[in-house]
Amino acid sequence: MRPPRKKVNFRHGDKVEVCSNEEGFIGSYYLATVVSRLDNGLYVVRYDTLLEDDGSRPLNETLFPNELRPKPPPLAAASSFARCQRVDAFDNDGWWVGQVSGKVDDHHYYVYFSTTHEEIAYPSSAIRVHQEWLNGQWIRSDS
């Protein structure tokens, strides 16, 4: 039996990450700011990196609470990553969950994305250790 999920009540101004469940975006997280909580329990967020279709301003979206998680705590920048380590790679304005599949050189790594079956090289500055938000706690994926 799975333990119950710890509910987080976000407030105006809280930094969150939005987990996308749209086809082509599964496994990606986008930084946003909570604009408001509606009476029906949904949240309105304003994305930090995604824009309206016309590019005129940041995209606002109304989301269910289970599509949000707090912004992960900062970790010391990793000086290296291990093969098969779960990581997030910053690409297309968001963080994408993947796995280190190889090393190009001391500052570049290949990351494999199981959702798209792609392997892409990234500089280490665009890679972070993956963290999961489980039962109200951040769990670091070190392997």
Disulfide bonds with the S-S distance in Angstrom:
none
